Amino acid sequence: MPDDEAYDFGKGASFYVNATQAPWSRHFRMRDYIENELPELVAANFAVDMARQGITGHSMGGHGALTIALRNRGRFRVRWERRFNKAGVLYKVGIEKDS
C-alpha cells in the first residue's frame, strides 16, 4: 500500500499470505485469493483443464507460490520458484515436477 514509506516491504508486501492483523486481515487475503478465488474465476470464464494447473511467482511471490504448492500437493503439475540476486543473476530456489 503506497500510503506507507515502507510499502515495498511491509503492509503492501506479499508472500501470498493472508493478513492476520486488523485492519488488513479483513481484505488482504492473498493466499485465499490464489488458492481459491482465482482458480474458480479462471474455471468459470475460460475453457481450461483445471487438472493441469501450474503456479509460479517472482521473489516474494515465488516463495508464496512454492509454499502454496507444497500445501496443495497433487494440485499443481509443476511447482517452481525463481529469484534473482542483486546482480540480476537468476538462481533457482526450488523445483518439483510431477511425472
N, C-alpha and C positions, 0 to 999 in steps of 0.2 A: 504494500500500500504506500503510494508515494507521499503520504502525509507525515511520514516519519523519516528522519535523516538516515536511519539505518535500514531502509526498506529493502535493500539488496540482501540483507541477511538479518531477518527479524520477522516482524509480523507479516511481511509480504513474501517471505521465502517459503519454499515448499519442498519437502521430501516426499510428496504425495501422502501426507498425513492429515488426519482430522485435528483441528484445533481443540484444545482441551480447556481453555480458559475463556471466560466472558471478557469482552463482548464478542470475540471472534468465533467461539465454539458453536454459536447458533447457525452461522452461514459458511464458515470456512471449513468445508468438509471434502477436501481433495481426494482422500482415499475412497470415500463413498462414491464420489463422482467417477473416478477412474475405474473402480471395481464394478459398480452397479449402473449408475445413471448413463454414462457414455455408451457402454455396450448395448444397453436397452434402446437408446436413441438410434444407434447405428443399425441394429437389427430391425427396428421398426421402419426405418426410412431408406434402407439400401438393400439391394439383393446381395447379401454376403453369406458366407458359410461360417457361422459362429463357432463351429468345431475347429476352425483353423485361425484362431486369434494369435496375435503377437503383441508384445509390449516392449517399449523402449523409452528412453529418456536421456537427457543430456545433463551431466553434472549432478546436481541435487535431484533432478527428476530421474536420472539414471539410477541413482540409489533407490529412489522410491519405486521405480519400475521393477527393479530387482527384488526388493522386499515384497512387493505385491505378488510378483510371480512365484516367489518361494512360499507365500501364504496360500496360493491357489494352484498347487501342483496339479498337473494334468490339464489345466485350462489353456495355457499358452504353449504354442508349438515351439517357439524359440524365445528364450529369455536372455537378454544381454544388457550390459551397461557399458558405456564408454565415457572416458574422461580425457581431458587434455591437461597437460601440465602448463606451467606459466610460460613456457617457450612455445606453446601451441602444438606440442608433440602428442599424438594420440597414444594412449596406453589402455589396455583392456583391464577392467577390474573384475569382471565375472562373465562367464558364458556357460550356458547349459542348453543343449539341443536335444529335442525329443527325436526318437527314431521313427 
